[in-house]
Amino acid sequence: MSAAAPTSSHFKDNVHEALRNAPLQKALGHVRANFIERRAEAVRRLPEFERLRDSARDIKDHTLAHLDLYLEAYEGKLGELGGQLHYALTAKDAVDVVLSLCRERGAKSVTKGKSMISEEIGLNDALESAGIEAIETDLGEYIIQLRGEAPSHIIAPAVHVNGEEVAEEFRRAHLHLPAGRDLSEPVQLLAEARGVLRDKFLNADVGITGANFLVAETGTSIIVTNEGNGDLTQILPKVHIVIASLDKIVPTLEDAAQILRVLARSATGQDMSVYTTLSSGPRRPTDPDGPEEYHVVLLDNGRSLMLGGEFEDMLRCIRCGACMNHCPVYHAVGGHAYGWVYPGPMGAVLTPTLIGVAEGGQLPNASTFCGRCEEVCPVRIPLPKMMRHWREREFERHLSPATLRYGLAFWAFFAKRPTLYRFASDIAMRALSLVGRNKGRFAALPLAGAWTRYRDFPAPQGATFQSRWRAKSGRVK
Amino acid sequence: MADAARDPIRVGLFVTCLVDLFRPSVGFAAVKLLEDAGCRVFVPSQTCCGQPAYNSGDRATTKDLARQLMAAFEDCDYVVAPSGSCAGMLAKHYRELFAGEPEMAGKAQRFSEKCHELVSFLVDVLGVEKVDAHFNGAVAYHDSCSGLRELGVARQPRRLLASVAGLQLVEMKTPDVCCGFGGTFAVKYGELSDAIVARKTADIVATGAPTLLAGDVGCLMNMAGKLLREGKPVAARHVAEVLAGMTDEPPIGQPKPETKA
């Protein structure tokens, strides 16, 4: 299951459900407990980490500024290697390319490495509809595929699922295995998945992976994994299809290596992912293994429109997940509440660009602007600033809620008139203070229900500071 | 800029809406701290820095309020606010706000350079190393997000708190995690904000400290409001009140003793 109809516009309902979902809340404890400390430790071990972030940002900025040249160079190199490039302007174009490649080769079974682009274009559903079995081979992706769910995290797709839930799912799906087997340890779950997937790897007609980098200098695609499933996905079948968005281009292998130094550290706190796999075209006569065909589907899906605009910085994203790992909103509700493929702060910026601000506009609003995402982003994307840009677009197009617009207009009327503001606020605060003086707080207050439903509202001390100051000093300045 | 040796530094106090309206005692504590450090404090007529409009996407209103504020504080050597959030707005966001308008951008740039958060101003600009204050008991200190991440306010309040006689700072497990306030976020996404602040109050209560301090009244009203709703006996105060030794007023959200039922 992937990219089903978005539910991002129902974010508040999604939040309500997520907060009441006990297994989810238990699983989210894992995000808070593990990712943050591991990243911090990895950063402590590498004194030049901050400079590497600058360098990663600069490489991406440079590439985006000259993307046309690097795309051309990449295409040329890929051709020399015997690979084929397929440009896909839209998600549908990308799906159509993959489907026709599979159909033309009579493919019955497709193995897949983890790919968020696959989720973005809804590839699994399309393959299934075409009668082609799609098997996710990343353990997390495999688990959520069994559960019929979308990933809830861009690098840990099943982070919302607890071990006992996985065991339950495996018992349901792997009926050929003894019913009484012990699945209480993660390593047992891993071994079982590995055994089941082994046959799938060997029987697959096509292997589909994403890409962390497409290297213009060499025509190479690079993926990083921790399970090695990517290698088996792309080496064993006769056809390897890479699906990647055009922002994955980097100029040189050196550039890719530089960004790799911040990628895993930001993501999981590893110095490097366990496997870093480079693919340069189909199998050559002297190669011991590899696919006979190598295709790259390069997806745009609105990204080229971000170039040169106020969301261009978002195209630097290397999909490490650090922003969501450090986000109090993500910690509270997990990834599914965001209602589409990309969760957390990066999703809050990217989703409206991909599915429209009318559908995804809630997400950039649902942030406290605490800034922790920007603080940890390995390519220094100013995520809060970009969420603010979305709010500006909403406001300009009169898409913000009426209550917000009227409330702001009412407040602005006073805020722009200091003398009136001073008198009115002083009277209001004196009155409010008088009403609240017995308890010092309000358990309920007209017009403040959204606050007092959850928290008491502290009463003011009485006259305003400005009024007291003037009384004391007899002047304003 | 005034020469400190000849003339006291002229500090314009931007008291912030929330202090002006809800907690004037923080404003007077700020005045005391600044005057004790040798500053001459001015309070120009003022309303709001425009942050609620800015974060709601209303740039036009934000610009109006920014121009108004910059004009009001034009004569001051420094502009100081007892809030990391509002000071961050002045020091970091006014520049961005006028990007693309060269004349105003230059003006905003020069203005932003004289804007500071209160406690970091005392320590980093004025070189204050200790305060003359007394406070009995343990306190937990919450790092408000904007102050921490936009202005680097973290060690300065801890340094001055360490000089308060009788005060013992007990760190939370995650003092740097957002309390869930986020301005209009707290009411636009009340349920989500509540889930975040509930985690925060659990962290506060776990320290065992009977007092919570922070540098922003917004965050404090959120945390105090939640602590009160949960019936947790933790008193919330702005850090300036403790540093100035001005803790006669009841904590945030609590009644004056004589009016207690």
Interface residues (C-beta under 8 A of the other chain):
Chain A: K12 V15 H16 L19 P328 V329 H331 A332 V333 N365 A366 S367 T368 F369 C370 G371 R372 E374 E375 K385 R388 W390 R391 E392 R393 E394 F395 E396 S400 L404 L408 W411 A412 F414 A415 K416 R417 P418 T419 Y421 R422 S425 A428 M429 R437 N438 K439 G440 R441 A443 A448 A450 W451 R453 Y454 R455 D456 F457 P458 A459 P460 Q461 G462 A463 T464 F465 Q466 R468 W469 S473 V476 K477
Chain B: V15 V19 D20 L21 F22 R23 P24 S25 G27 F28 F42 V43 P44 S45 Q46 T47 C48 G50 P52 A53 Y54 N55 S56 G57 D58 R59 T61 D64 L65 Q68 A72 E96 C145 S146 R149 E150 D176 V177 C178 G180 F181 G182 G183 T184 F185 A186 V187 K188 Y189 G190 E191 L192 S193 D194 A195 I196 V197 R199 M221 N222 A224 G225 K226 L228 R229 E249 P250 I252 G253 Q254 P255 K256 T259 K260 A261
